[in-house]
Amino acid sequence: MINISFDTWYKACVMVREYARKYGKFYIQLYPLNCSLDYFITKEFYEIYIKTGLIFTDSKNFDRIDNYCLKQNGSFRNRYLITPIMYLYFIAIGLHISEKYKSNRNFDIIVNYGGDFKKGDLHYRNSYDNFVKAIINDIYEYNYFYKLDISDFFNKLDINLLNKKISNSMKFSQKEQMFLKEFLTFCGNGSFPQTECGTTSSYLATEIYFENIDNKLYIFLNKDEDIKKFKMFRYVDDLYILLDIDGRKNMDKIENRISAFYQNELYSHNLSINKIKSSFEKTGNIYCYLKNFSILDDPYNEIEISDDYKQYLINFLSELCSISDNKSITYQKYENLLSKHFESRDDVFHASQLLYVLIYNDTSWLKKSRVINKLKHIIKNDFNILTLDPRKIVAMIVNTHDEELINTFLNNLYIVAERGKWNISYNYVAIEYLLYRNFVSTKLLNKMEVYYPNEVAFLKEYLKNDWRKKYKNDYLSNYINKINILKSPSITLKFLETTALLKKDYLLAQSYNKSYFDSITKHFEIKFNPNCDKNKIFYKKEELKDIYTNYLNVSDLEWEKIDKLCNTRNGNPLCHASLTIFNSKNDINKKIVEDIIIINEFLDSILDKI
């Protein structure tokens, strides 16, 4: 594991607690953390679960489901929802690294990411505002800007390269390097983590992954004789360069030079420029790019907007009603409609954000009959419109508090499910509703469960029920007594076994399971035979039989389980110099998983007795 101090763990929990209190109603990852975390902040919990790494021995803590979000282009980004305890650890890891990492970034480069560990702020609102303000404060000293966008950023981040950068700076041991890589890979289901409210991901990507790239680009720009002066501003993958250039120079050549150099540095980090979304323009045009699009889902915005916008919303809904009659709207048409009714060059906010603020900051007028009737009309005529903008339209429906409208909405969802037409878009709509309703609708959950059983099981376990109980119940009270046995490397091996299973790397999981078994066996042997060879960690079958039958008095049936483990291990090339397992024409993966479960249950039963 990584040696996170109690102070760091405490601060991380407090950050999450405050974050969830304010935003728990709006983010599904935060929702189950909007509760008392008093026990998790204690030294007792830290000593039992975090310092020892005991949380990594319970496979249930590794539950993870898809948590898609709707991108601005209408497509879905696949993010993941992890268990509350793993999210707390995820934030603690980010805070720990931010406290220890020695940055070599040039101080003249302005950098912000989605949150600020130093200020104890996990939301991106303030950091993005600071990013925008920093650019605007300096913009009048420059005549050009270059906005550089990166293609498919998070999906292409190289965890191995990131891990190397962190480990070199923090002098991580091989075990710590392996743990960090596997933990991040778990959070991101094999890739760089894309979790909701993922301040840790934003920090790692921005402050560490881009550090060398930004430094080299800074040196390159500083040497370019055509550039009088410049300033660099980064917000995660968005890079803005303000430039002061003689207007008589060939701007295309300058743009191409910068682009070619930046692309070359990105290539070495497995990234590439999205040239379609990149822009080299006069600074007067920068404002349309700096609209606060990143604050679309912040209901606590202190934005003052004219009452005229309420009429704009009525007009917007009226046009949606007309479109619903013909059932002919696409995502692009919907976005154009938003822009038509809400976009203004005088505003620093996007149309979508203004609509969001209208829905949340003053909900009393949503209860007016003309708003409710228009929403009913839209739902009855073209329910698919809701899938184009689930978060805002569902919020609008719920905030009317009109029982008939809400029932109409739910009945349409039920009909979709009963007709077998349920898909990811409807799942997204349903989850938005459940989030606003505190997951009380068992009927809706049951409808979803037919199509997404794993996701609904997760929601019931961690969002509908009190997930905190498992850390205080009798079973875990007994489990605490095993800490003296389940020490590293046993815990590390158990963790690696679990993550290998999640990646469906079954041969690797089996090899870790065998090593975990041998590690626990060594503890048994030492306990009952203090004079044994304490350096011995590999056992022949006869030696195992001696330990388990003579010291632990296992039955013949239980010994057969161990005997079987030894036999199957000998066919695994990761455990033994053999390739016999590859000769099997049967699916060995299911068998390996069954064997691992049997052995782990057997070990738990022994641990419970001693």
N, C-alpha and C positions, 0 to 999 in steps of 0.2 A: 504494500500500500504506500501512499504518500503521507508523510508526517505532517498532517494539518494540526496546528496548535489549537488548544481549547479557545483561546482568544479569537482566532480566525473563525472557528466554527460558530462561536457565539455571535460574532458580528454578522456572519452570513445569515444565520437564522433570524436575527433582528431585522436585517434588510428585507428578507423575504416576507417576514410577518407584516412589516409596514407596507410593502408593495402589495401584498394580497389584501390587506384591509382596504386599500384605496381602489384596487383594480380587480379584485377577485370576482366581481360580478360580470366582468367583461372578457376575461381570459380563462379558458378551460383548464390550462395548466396551473393557474393560480387558485382556481375555485376551491379545491380541497384544502388549501393552505390558509384560507380565510377563517381561521379558528384559533383556539389557544394552542400555542406552541411552547408553553411553559416547560413541559417535561423535556422537550428536545433541546432546550437551551441550557439545561442543567449540566453540571460537571459529571453527575452520575451517568446520564445518558451518553455523554461524550466518552467517558472511560470505558463503558461497556460496549458500545456499538461502533464508535468512530475510531478511536485510538487503536482498538484491536482489529478493526476491519470486519467485525462480526456481521454487519449488515450485508456483507458480500457473500455470506454463506447461505442465505435464504433465497432460493431461486424466485420466490414470489416478488421479491424486491426488484427483480429484473423484468417485470411485466412492462410491455411497451406496445402502443397501438399507433396506427396512422392518425394524423391530425391535420388533414389538408387545410390549406388556406387559399383564398381566392386572390390571385395576383391582379395587378392593374390592367393586364391585357385580357383578363377573363379566364385565363387558364388556372389550373390548380397547381400549387406548390406542395409537394409532399413533405410535411413536417411530422414530427413524432411527439407523442405524449408519453412521458415517463412517470413512474410512481412518485408520490410526494417526497418520500425519503431520498430517492435518487436525485430529484430536482434540488433539494436542499444541499446534497453533496456536490452536485454540478455547479451550483453557485459558489459553494465553499472552495472548490478546486480553482475556479476563476479568481476568487479573491486572494487565495493563497499565492497563486502565480503572480498576480498583479503586485503583491507586496514584496515578492522576492526577485522577480525578473529584473535584470540589469539592462536597461534600454540603451542602445547606441544610436538612436535616431537623432538626426540633426534638429536642434531646438527651434530652428526657424520654420520648420514644417508644422502647420497647425493640424492637429489630429483629434477627431472625436469619434466615439463609437456609441452603440445603443445602450447608454447608461454611463455610470461613472463610479467605479468601485471606490475611488479615493473619497468621494463625497457621500458614499452610502446610497447612491441613487441607482436603482435597477431599471427604471423606465427611460425610454429614449427621448422623451419630449424635450427636456432641458438641454441635453447634449446636442440634439439636432438644432434647437433654437440658437445655441451658442455658435454652432458651425455656420449657420446662415448669417448671424449678426457679424461674425468675424470677417466674412467675405464682404458684406455690405459696407462695413467700416473702412475697408481698404480699397474699395473698388474705384474710387475717383482718382487714384494715383496711377491707374493702368488703362490702356485703351483696347486691349483684347483679352479674351479668356479662352481657355481650352478645357472643355469638359470631356473627360475620358471615362468611358463606360466599359465594363468587363462582361463578357458572355458567360451566362450560367455559372455565376461566381461560386456560390457555396458548394455546388455539386462537384466542382473541380479542384477544390482545395486538397492538397496532398497532406494527409495526416502524418505520414512518415517524415516528411520534410518539416512540418510544424513541430513534431515531437523532438526532432533533432535540434531545432533552434532553441526550444525551451530547455531541453536537457543540457545542452552545452552551456547555457547561461546559468542554470541552477545546479549544475553538477549532480544531476540525477544518477542514481545507481541503475544497473541494468534492470533490476526488479521494478524500480519506480518508472523507468522508461516504458517497460512492457505494460505496467498497470495503466499509465496515462493513455497510451495508445488504445488499449482494449476498452477502457472506460469511455473514451470519446467515441470509439467505433460503436460501442453498444448504444450510446445515446443517439447516434445518427444512423443506426441500422446498417453499418458497414461503411458509411461515409462521414464526412464532417458533420457534426450535430446541427440539425435545423429544428430546434425546439421552440415552442412558443415562449416568449419572455426570456429568450436565450442570451442574456447579457454576457455570459462566459464565452459563448461562440463569437459574439460581436467583438469582444475584447481580444481574443486570441487571433482572430482573422485580421483585425485592424492594427493593433499595436505591435504584434509579433510577426505575423506572416508577411506583412507589407514593409517591414522595417528596412530591410536591405534594398528592396526595390525602390523605395522612396529616396533613400540616401544616394543611390547611384543616379537616379533621375535628377536629383538636386545638383549633383556635381556636373552632370552633363549640361544642364541648363545654365549653370554658372559660367561654363566655358564658351557658350554660344555667343559669338561677337555681335549677332544681330539683335540680341535681347538686352535691352538696357538694364532692366531689372524685372524681377518676377517674385511671386509668392505662391506657395503650394498649400492647399487645404484638402484634407481627406476626411470623409465620413464613410467608414467601412469600405465598400468597393467604389464609391463615388470620389473621383479625384478632380478638383478644379485647380487650374493654374492661371493666375492673373499675370498678364504680360504687358510690359511697356516696350513697344516696338515702333521704330520709325515707319510711318505709314507708306513710305516710298519703297519699302522692302517687298520682296515677293513672299506673300503670306503662305501660299501653297507649299513653297519649299520649306519654310519654317515648320509648318504643320506636319509635313511628311517626315522631316528629320526627327521631330519629337516623337511622332507616332512610331517610327521605325525603331528608335531606341527603346521606347517603353515596351513595345511588343517583344523585342528581343529579351528584355529582362523578365517579362511575364512568362515567356515560353519556358524559361528555366524553372519556373514555379508552377508549371502545368496550367497556365492561364492564357487567355487571349483577349484582345480588344474587340468590343462590339462597335464596329465603325459606323454602323447605321445610327446608333444612339449617341455617338460621340459628336461633339460640336466645337468648331473653332470659329468664334464670332466676335463682333464688337461688344464691349462690356455693357452697352446699353440694352442688349438683348438678354442679359443674364437673369433678369428677374423672373421670367416665365419658367426658368428651370429651378429657381430657388423657392417656389411656392412650397408651403409646408405639407407636402404630400405624405410625409411620414407620420403625421399626427392625425390621420384620418379617423382613428378609433379611440381618440382620447376624449372621453365625455366631460373631462374637467377643464376643457379649454376655456380660458377667460376671453372669449372672442365676442365682441359686441357687434351684432349685425342688425341691420334695419328691419323694422316690422314689415317692410315691403317684401322681404324674402318669404314671409308666410303666404303672401298672395302668389309669389312665384311658385311655391310648393303646390298650392291649389291648382295653378295652371299646369304644372308638371304632372300632377295626378290626373287631371282632366285629359291631357294628351295621352297618358298611359291607358286610360279607360278607352279612348278611341282606338288605340292600337290593339288593345286586348280584344276588341270586337272582331278584328281581322286575323288575330293570332299570327301576326307577322312582325315579330321583333327579334333582333339578334343582339348580342352583347355590344357590338359596335354602335348599333342604332340607339341602344339604351344610353351608352356613354355620350353620344352626340346630343341626346335629349337632355341629359344632365347639364352639359355645357351650354346648351341653348337657353336654359332657364336660370342657371346659377352662375355661369362663368362670367367674370368681368376682369378686364385688364387692370382695373384700379385696385383689385383685391390681391393680397399676397397669399390667398388660400384657394385651393382647388374647389371646384363645384361640389365634388363628393364630400369634402370636409364641411362645407357650409350646410349641406343637407344633413350630415351627421349631427352637427351642433343644433340645428333646428329640432331634430328629433329628441335630443337629450336635455338641452338646457332649459326648455320651456315646454313641458308636455301638456299643459292645461288646454291649449287650443287644439290639440290632437283629438280631444274628446268631442269636438263639434261634429254635428251630424253630417255636414257636407264632406268632411274628411273621411269619416267612417263609411259613408255610402260609396264613396269612390273606391276605397280599398275593397269593400265587398264586391263591387262591380269587377274589379281587376281579378280578384281571386276566383270568382265564379266563371269568368269568361276565358282567362288564360293563366292558370296557376303557375305555369312555367316561368312567368315573369319574375317570380320570387327567387328562382335559382340564379338570376343574373346579378342580384345584389342582396343576398340573404341577410347579412348582418343589419343593414339599415332598414330594409322593408319589414323584416320580422320585428325589429325593435319598434317600428312605427305601429305595427299591429298590436303588439303587447301593450304599448304605452297609451293606446286609446282606452284600455280597460273595458272595452265593450264585449260583453259575454257572447253575444250572437256572432260578432265578427271573428272572435277567437275560435269559437266552435266551428264556424265555417272553414276557417284555415285548417284546423285539426282534421276535420272530416275529409277534406281534400287530400291531406297526407295519408289518412287511413285508406282511402280509395286507391291511391297510387300503390300502396303496399299490397292491398288485396288483389289488385290486378296484375301483380308481378312486374310492375314498371319501376320499382325502386332502384335508384342508382346513387352514385356518390354525391350528386348535386342535392338530391332530396335528403340524404343523410346530413349534409352540411346545414340545410334549412332546419331539420329536426333538432340538431344539436344546438343551434343558435337559440331555438325556442326553449329547449330544456335548460339551457344555461340561465336564461332570464327567469325561468320558473323553478329554479332550485331542484331540478331533476325529480319533481314530484309525479310527473305523468308516467305511471307504470305502463299504462296502455300503449303509449307511444314507444316506450322502450321495448316493449314486447313485439311491436310491429317491426321495429328496426332489427331486432335480434334475429329474425328469420334470415336477413340478408348480411348482417354484420355481427355475428355472434361474439367474436373475440372483443370487438370494440364495446359492445353493450355490456359484456361481462366486466370489462375494465371500469366502465362508467358506474356500474352498480357497486363494484368493490371499493372504489376510491372517491367517487363523487356523490353517490347516493347514500352510502353508509359511512360510518366513522372509521377511517383507516388507522387511527391512532391506537385503537384498542390492542392490536396485535403486539405492540411493544411493551405492554404491561400485563398481559394475561399469564396464566399459570404455566403454559407451555414454555413461554420465553423466560419466565422466571427460573424454570429448571434448566433451560438452555444456557443461561448465564453461567451456571456452574461448570459448563464445559470449556470455559475460556482458557483455563490452564492447559487443556489438551489441544484445543483448536487454535494453536498459535501459528505464526508464520514459521515454516512455509505452508502449513496445512491450509490456512485461509486463502493464501495466494493461489494455491493449486485448485481449491474449490472454485474460486472466482474465475480462473482461466478455463476450468471445465465448463462452467455455466455459459461464459461468453462464446466458447467454441460451439456449444449446442445451439445457441441463438443464431450463430452464423451458419449452422447446418454443416459444420466441419466435423463429421462424426468420428473419423479416425483420430483426429487431434483431441477431441473430447474424451475418447476412450483412453488415450495415453495419459491425459491429465488425471482422469479418474483413477487409473492404476497407480499413478504417483501419489495422489491424494490418499488412496488406500494404504500404500506403503508408509506414508508419513504418519497417519493415525496409528498404524500398527507399531511403529517405533515408539510412540508415546505409551501404548499399552505395554510394550515389552519393558520399557524403563520403569513404569509404575510397579510392575510385578516382579521385575528382576533388575534391581538397581546396579548389579555388577555386570550387566551385559555390555557388549561393545557398542558404545553410544554413537560411534561414527558409522556404523553399519546402517545403510538405508535401502538395500535391495535384498530381497528374500527369495530363497528357493521354496518350492512348494512344501517340502518336508519341514522347513523351518517355520513356515506359516502355520502348518498344522500343529506344531508343537506349541506355539504361542496361543492359538485360539482354542485348542482342545484342552490343554493342560492348565493354562492360566485363566482363560475366560469361560471354560466349560461349555462351549457351543455344542449344539446337537449335531448329529450326523447330517440332518437335512440342511442345517446352516453351513456346515463345512462344505457341502456340495456346491453351495453358492460361491464360496471362495475358490474351490477347485475349478469351477466353471470359468471364473474370472481369469485364473492363471492360463487356462487352455485357450480362451479367446484372445487374451493378450499376446500369446505367442504367435498368433497369425497376423498381428498388426505390425506393419513395418516401422511405425513410429515408436513402438515399444520394444521390438525384437527384430533380429536380423532374419526376417522371413517375409515372403511375398505370397504365402498361401492364401491369404484372404482375397487376393485378386483372382483366384481361380474359381471363386464361387459365382454361380450364375443367378443366385437369389439376391434379393435386395437386403444387404447387410445392415443398412442404416437403422431400420426399425428394430432389428435385433440388438444392435449396439445400445440404442436408447433404452430398451427394456432392461438390458444387463446393468447399465449405469443406475437406473432407478432401483433395481433390486439390491445392488451393492450399497447404495446410499441409505436405503431404508434399513439394511442390515447394520451398517455402522451406527446409524442413529439409535437403533435398538440397543446396541452394546453400550453406547455413550450414556444412555438413559439409566443403565443398570449400575454403572461404576461411580 
